[in-house]
Amino acid sequence: MLKQIMADQVKLAADVRNNQLATQNLEKKFGQFTKEDCFGKFIELLKQVHVNLSLIDVLQGIPKYAKYVKDVVANKSRLTEYATVALTEEYSSRIQNRLATKLKDPGSFTVQIEIGKCIEARGLCDLGASINLMPISMFLKFVLGRPKSTTIMLQLADRLVARPDGIIEDVLVQVGTLIFPVDFVILDFKADPERLFILGRPFLATGGALIDVAASRLTIRAHDKVEVFDMYKAMNLPAIYEELSATTVIDEKTTAKYVEA
């Protein structure tokens, strides 16, 4: 093994001498090599060094490369090889601006409702409610029929349990031009004057409601009729407006007659 190592070292030393002679001949013929050429040749030589050879022995015959070794160790000279780093889908989306635009809270969705010719109020559309809720103050103020007794108990958001005063069924509720039969649970609670009624999932399911949170629009359907409500306008106008969240469509002929008048 030792003989083999010594033979390899002798062969390498001979190669180094031959390389030096060849370099000197080329320099005489073509002039001095550039610094980049020498550094590249030095890197190629390092790639040919085997682990069973001493790097010091290799560099003894190449004093010209000693400066490049110092530069590599001192991080002054950098290799020109590049690596490709695969980014995840999230980072790629952020760099290429393909993520969705962050929006603010549009607020609660409310619609203007009418019950008969007596009640005109605003109802809160609440997907988190499994019932439709009416305050007892509104029930006592208007004649809406006799409530049906019930044994259900309501657990409120603060974990308190409340007993309803009854259920009134098949109340005709008008939203825009659409009319739906709605069952209301009557409860004695202090209602928000801007949101007297709570319209839960039963009402939203009956009306085939589609809520576009980003556009602040609520779409309600009844057979072949469709009403689209602008929730932004509904939240900013006072509750006294009768046509608070209704969408009015006027054709061009009607608009022209109205302007001329």
Kinemage of the C-alpha trace (Angstrom):
@kinemage 1
@onewidth
@group {chain A} dominant
@subgroup {mainchain}
@vectorlist {calphas} color= white
{ca met a 1} P 0.000 0.000 0.000
{ca leu a 2} L 2.835 2.382 0.914
{ca lys a 3} L 4.592 1.598 -2.348
{ca gln a 4} L 1.421 2.389 -4.257
{ca ile a 5} L 1.037 5.742 -2.460
{ca met a 6} L 4.669 6.655 -3.138
{ca ala a 7} L 4.280 5.675 -6.780
{ca asp a 8} L 1.171 7.838 -7.057
{ca gln a 9} L 2.985 10.777 -5.483
{ca val a 10} L 5.941 10.378 -7.860
{ca lys a 11} L 3.547 10.208 -10.812
{ca leu a 12} L 1.672 13.276 -9.600
{ca ala a 13} L 4.918 15.212 -9.090
{ca ala a 14} L 5.932 14.319 -12.638
{ca asp a 15} L 2.553 15.497 -13.902
{ca val a 16} L 2.980 18.753 -12.004
{ca arg a 17} L 6.416 19.327 -13.516
{ca asn a 18} L 5.078 18.560 -16.969
{ca asn a 19} L 2.191 20.946 -16.310
{ca gln a 20} L 4.580 23.679 -15.231
{ca leu a 21} L 6.700 23.190 -18.352
{ca ala a 22} L 3.585 23.243 -20.531
{ca thr a 23} L 2.370 26.387 -18.792
{ca gln a 24} L 5.711 28.108 -19.256
{ca asn a 25} L 5.728 27.190 -22.944
{ca leu a 26} L 2.174 28.517 -23.402
{ca glu a 27} L 3.018 31.714 -21.553
{ca lys a 28} L 5.978 32.272 -23.815
{ca lys a 29} L 3.824 31.620 -26.861
{ca phe a 30} L 0.535 33.338 -25.905
{ca gly a 31} L 1.525 35.589 -23.038
{ca gln a 32} L 0.385 35.554 -19.406
{ca phe a 33} L -2.807 33.710 -18.441
{ca thr a 34} L -5.545 35.780 -16.833
{ca lys a 35} L -6.339 35.431 -13.161
{ca glu a 36} L -9.650 33.727 -13.941
{ca asp a 37} L -7.921 31.131 -16.139
{ca cys a 38} L -5.449 30.256 -13.406
{ca phe a 39} L -8.181 29.982 -10.786
{ca gly a 40} L -10.296 27.762 -13.027
{ca lys a 41} L -7.333 25.483 -13.708
{ca phe a 42} L -6.658 25.332 -9.981
{ca ile a 43} L -10.230 24.187 -9.289
{ca glu a 44} L -9.981 21.494 -11.964
{ca leu a 45} L -6.759 20.240 -10.377
{ca leu a 46} L -8.399 20.042 -6.945
{ca lys a 47} L -11.180 17.888 -8.395
{ca gln a 48} L -8.538 15.332 -9.494
{ca val a 49} L -6.944 15.032 -6.044
{ca his a 50} L -7.732 11.715 -4.313
{ca val a 51} L -8.155 11.325 -0.585
{ca asn a 52} L -5.089 9.094 -0.311
{ca leu a 53} L -2.794 11.940 -1.445
{ca ser a 54} L -1.636 14.784 0.726
{ca leu a 55} L -2.870 18.173 -0.434
{ca ile a 56} L 0.327 19.735 0.895
{ca asp a 57} L 2.435 17.484 -1.345
{ca val a 58} L 0.352 18.499 -4.327
{ca leu a 59} L 0.676 22.203 -3.591
{ca gln a 60} L 4.432 22.050 -2.973
{ca gly a 61} L 5.050 21.878 -6.692
{ca ile a 62} L 2.516 24.604 -7.431
{ca pro a 63} L 3.553 27.693 -5.464
{ca lys a 64} L 1.711 29.771 -8.011
{ca tyr a 65} L -1.660 28.500 -6.626
{ca ala a 66} L -0.899 29.289 -2.988
{ca lys a 67} L -2.585 32.707 -3.331
{ca tyr a 68} L -5.806 31.137 -4.601
{ca val a 69} L -5.935 28.790 -1.610
{ca lys a 70} L -5.728 31.795 0.715
{ca asp a 71} L -8.429 33.605 -1.247
{ca val a 72} L -10.778 30.607 -1.075
{ca val a 73} L -10.248 30.229 2.671
{ca ala a 74} L -10.719 33.980 3.209
{ca asn a 75} L -13.897 33.885 1.046
{ca lys a 76} L -12.429 36.421 -1.362
{ca ser a 77} L -12.747 34.152 -4.369
{ca arg a 78} L -16.051 32.421 -5.033
{ca leu a 79} L -16.781 29.420 -7.169
{ca thr a 80} L -18.721 30.178 -10.320
{ca glu a 81} L -20.981 27.114 -10.014
{ca tyr a 82} L -24.653 27.892 -9.371
{ca ala a 83} L -27.325 25.809 -7.665
{ca thr a 84} L -31.074 25.798 -8.276
{ca val a 85} L -33.269 26.023 -5.176
{ca ala a 86} L -36.862 24.806 -5.552
{ca leu a 87} L -39.320 27.101 -3.772
{ca thr a 88} L -42.602 25.926 -2.303
{ca glu a 89} L -45.918 26.952 -3.847
{ca glu a 90} L -46.517 29.483 -1.064
{ca tyr a 91} L -43.187 31.282 -1.595
{ca ser a 92} L -43.621 31.221 -5.370
{ca ser a 93} L -47.084 32.762 -5.017
{ca arg a 94} L -45.783 35.506 -2.741
{ca ile a 95} L -42.899 36.382 -5.058
{ca gln a 96} L -45.108 36.403 -8.156
{ca asn a 97} L -47.939 38.292 -6.396
{ca arg a 98} L -50.440 35.506 -7.082
{ca leu a 99} L -51.983 35.518 -3.596
{ca ala a 100} L -55.475 36.918 -3.084
{ca thr a 101} L -55.774 40.536 -1.968
{ca lys a 102} L -56.418 40.849 1.757
{ca leu a 103} L -59.750 42.563 2.459
{ca lys a 104} L -61.302 44.112 5.552
{ca asp a 105} L -64.356 42.916 7.473
{ca pro a 106} L -67.441 43.993 5.469
{ca gly a 107} L -69.601 43.914 8.594
{ca ser a 108} L -72.942 42.215 9.260
{ca phe a 109} L -75.381 41.408 6.468
{ca thr a 110} L -78.836 42.925 7.005
{ca val a 111} L -81.904 43.265 4.812
{ca gln a 112} L -85.042 45.362 5.041
{ca ile a 113} L -88.126 43.213 5.655
{ca glu a 114} L -91.850 43.883 5.792
{ca ile a 115} L -94.440 41.884 7.723
{ca gly a 116} L -97.932 42.757 6.575
{ca lys a 117} L -98.562 46.499 6.534
{ca cys a 118} L -97.454 47.038 10.092
{ca ile a 119} L -93.822 46.093 10.480
{ca glu a 120} L -90.955 47.530 8.498
{ca ala a 121} L -87.632 46.692 10.059
{ca arg a 122} L -84.204 45.360 9.366
{ca gly a 123} L -83.267 41.731 9.838
{ca leu a 124} L -79.804 40.341 10.525
{ca cys a 125} L -78.804 37.468 8.236
{ca asp a 126} L -77.029 35.071 10.582
{ca leu a 127} L -75.629 31.770 9.291
{ca gly a 128} L -74.733 30.875 12.867
{ca ala a 129} L -78.363 30.868 14.034
{ca ser a 130} L -80.484 27.747 13.645
{ca ile a 131} L -83.756 29.653 14.205
{ca asn a 132} L -85.486 32.871 13.147
{ca leu a 133} L -85.862 35.159 16.140
{ca met a 134} L -88.427 37.901 16.868
{ca pro a 135} L -88.342 40.129 19.986
{ca ile a 136} L -91.474 39.940 22.119
{ca ser a 137} L -91.796 43.737 21.967
{ca met a 138} L -92.482 43.536 18.228
{ca phe a 139} L -94.893 40.647 18.715
{ca leu a 140} L -96.929 42.501 21.351
{ca lys a 141} L -96.934 45.733 19.368
{ca phe a 142} L -98.665 44.174 16.378
{ca val a 143} L -101.353 41.522 16.048
{ca leu a 144} L -99.639 38.512 14.483
{ca gly a 145} L -101.842 35.707 15.774
{ca arg a 146} L -101.620 33.376 18.732
{ca pro a 147} L -98.170 31.894 19.399
{ca lys a 148} L -97.665 28.180 19.702
{ca ser a 149} L -96.220 26.938 22.974
{ca thr a 150} L -92.847 25.224 22.849
{ca thr a 151} L -90.547 23.308 25.165
{ca ile a 152} L -87.304 24.253 23.443
{ca met a 153} L -84.565 26.102 25.317
{ca leu a 154} L -82.146 28.565 23.737
{ca gln a 155} L -78.485 28.734 24.708
{ca leu a 156} L -77.195 32.242 24.078
{ca ala a 157} L -73.679 33.283 23.098
{ca asp a 158} L -72.798 34.022 26.752
{ca arg a 159} L -73.820 30.435 27.692
{ca leu a 160} L -77.006 31.607 29.394
{ca val a 161} L -80.147 29.561 28.764
{ca ala a 162} L -83.386 31.356 27.807
{ca arg a 163} L -86.917 30.032 27.516
{ca pro a 164} L -88.858 31.332 24.474
{ca asp a 165} L -92.383 32.688 24.842
{ca gly a 166} L -93.593 30.598 21.933
{ca ile a 167} L -93.388 30.100 18.189
{ca ile a 168} L -95.446 31.863 15.563
{ca glu a 169} L -95.594 29.961 12.306
{ca asp a 170} L -96.043 30.885 8.658
{ca val a 171} L -95.496 34.619 9.041
{ca leu a 172} L -95.375 36.168 5.570
{ca val a 173} L -92.137 38.128 5.292
{ca gln a 174} L -91.502 40.336 2.282
{ca val a 175} L -87.914 41.017 1.205
{ca gly a 176} L -87.828 43.368 -1.748
{ca thr a 177} L -90.485 41.945 -4.060
{ca leu a 178} L -90.187 38.379 -2.729
{ca ile a 179} L -92.464 36.898 -0.059
{ca phe a 180} L -91.570 33.900 2.135
{ca pro a 181} L -93.410 32.018 4.903
{ca val a 182} L -91.234 32.158 8.023
{ca asp a 183} L -91.478 30.560 11.471
{ca phe a 184} L -90.298 32.904 14.257
{ca val a 185} L -89.275 32.007 17.787
{ca ile a 186} L -90.501 34.739 20.164
{ca leu a 187} L -88.055 35.711 22.896
{ca asp a 188} L -88.003 38.426 25.535
{ca phe a 189} L -84.690 40.192 24.868
{ca lys a 190} L -83.433 43.708 24.262
{ca ala a 191} L -83.147 43.924 20.496
{ca asp a 192} L -80.810 46.161 18.556
{ca pro a 193} L -83.018 48.857 16.965
{ca glu a 194} L -80.961 48.564 13.776
{ca arg a 195} L -81.422 44.763 13.666
{ca leu a 196} L -84.750 43.897 15.257
{ca phe a 197} L -85.082 40.453 13.693
{ca ile a 198} L -82.590 37.622 13.349
{ca leu a 199} L -82.961 35.661 10.134
{ca gly a 200} L -81.202 32.356 10.631
{ca arg a 201} L -80.396 29.401 8.426
{ca pro a 202} L -84.061 28.326 7.957
{ca phe a 203} L -84.924 31.651 6.287
{ca leu a 204} L -81.694 31.766 4.261
{ca ala a 205} L -82.270 28.212 3.057
{ca thr a 206} L -85.890 28.978 2.127
{ca gly a 207} L -84.770 31.987 0.113
{ca gly a 208} L -81.895 30.115 -1.539
{ca ala a 209} L -79.587 32.829 -0.251
{ca leu a 210} L -76.134 33.288 -1.770
{ca ile a 211} L -73.783 35.527 0.199
{ca asp a 212} L -70.838 37.126 -1.601
{ca val a 213} L -68.764 38.480 1.270
{ca ala a 214} L -66.076 40.071 -0.928
{ca ala a 215} L -68.620 41.990 -3.023
{ca ser a 216} L -70.956 42.596 -0.024
{ca arg a 217} L -73.941 41.237 -1.945
{ca leu a 218} L -76.805 39.015 -0.859
{ca thr a 219} L -78.792 37.165 -3.526
{ca ile a 220} L -82.221 35.717 -2.681
{ca arg a 221} L -84.370 33.608 -4.998
{ca ala a 222} L -88.020 32.594 -5.144
{ca his a 223} L -88.954 30.401 -8.097
{ca asp a 224} L -87.824 32.350 -11.186
{ca lys a 225} L -87.410 35.698 -9.401
{ca val a 226} L -84.072 36.932 -8.105
{ca glu a 227} L -83.299 39.873 -5.811
{ca val a 228} L -79.760 41.175 -5.259
{ca phe a 229} L -79.110 43.349 -2.206
{ca asp a 230} L -76.114 45.619 -1.719
{ca met a 231} L -75.055 45.066 1.872
{ca tyr a 232} L -72.714 48.070 1.895
{ca lys a 233} L -75.612 50.442 1.248
{ca ala a 234} L -77.791 48.558 3.710
{ca met a 235} L -75.248 49.031 6.493
{ca asn a 236} L -74.677 52.743 5.896
{ca leu a 237} L -78.210 54.074 5.332
{ca pro a 238} L -80.562 54.771 8.273
{ca ala a 239} L -83.247 52.227 9.101
{ca ile a 240} L -86.074 54.686 8.268
{ca tyr a 241} L -85.578 54.221 4.516
{ca glu a 242} L -88.223 51.887 3.160
{ca glu a 243} L -86.209 50.949 0.084
{ca leu a 244} L -83.073 50.454 2.101
{ca ser a 245} L -81.498 47.411 0.463
{ca ala a 246} L -83.714 46.918 -2.563
{ca thr a 247} L -82.245 46.846 -6.051
{ca thr a 248} L -84.182 48.952 -8.546
{ca val a 249} L -83.784 48.207 -12.264
{ca ile a 250} L -84.805 50.997 -14.669
{ca asp a 251} L -84.653 50.482 -18.424
{ca glu a 252} L -83.380 53.157 -20.807
{ca lys a 253} L -86.859 54.235 -22.030
{ca thr a 254} L -88.154 54.795 -18.518
{ca thr a 255} L -85.033 56.760 -17.610
{ca ala a 256} L -85.447 59.025 -20.663
{ca lys a 257} L -89.102 59.771 -19.819
{ca tyr a 258} L -88.160 60.537 -16.218
{ca val a 259} L -85.405 62.965 -17.302
{ca glu a 260} L -87.718 64.760 -19.780
{ca ala a 261} L -90.384 65.164 -17.132
